[in-house]
Amino acid sequence: MKRLLNYLLNKRWILSFVMLFLSESKKERIYIARFKAELSFFGFDVSDMTDEEIKEGMNRVGEMVSACGMSTNEVEQAMKAMASLN
């Protein structure tokens, strides 16, 4: 049963639906876990980083992106284009 639930939650559309009913703290933990998985996929070792360090790094990246003068729509389009390369 646990394997079936994990399989279903790994499907993005089901996870998006389940996220509607979760508390903010649980959503944050899931987002951080997904972000860590994405970083690991690209070869970054984040196993020794805490959730606070991950959030701080995400904030710094956001500041760097905003400092380069790109709009949020341009960044979103670039990220979607990079995600479709898989």
Stockholm file with secondary structure:
# STOCKHOLM 1.0

chainA/1-86         MKRLLNYLLNKRWILSFVMLFLSESKKERIYIARFKAELSFFGFDVSDMTDEEIKEGMNRVGEMVSACGMSTNEVEQAMKAMASLN
#=GR chainA/1-86 SS CHHHHHHHHHSHHHHHHHHTTSCHHHHHHHHHHHHHHHHHHTTCCCTTCCHHHHHHHHHHHHHHHHHTTCCHHHHHHHHHHHHTTC
#=GC SS_cons        CHHHHHHHHHSHHHHHHHHTTSCHHHHHHHHHHHHHHHHHHTTCCCTTCCHHHHHHHHHHHHHHHHHTTCCHHHHHHHHHHHHTTC
//
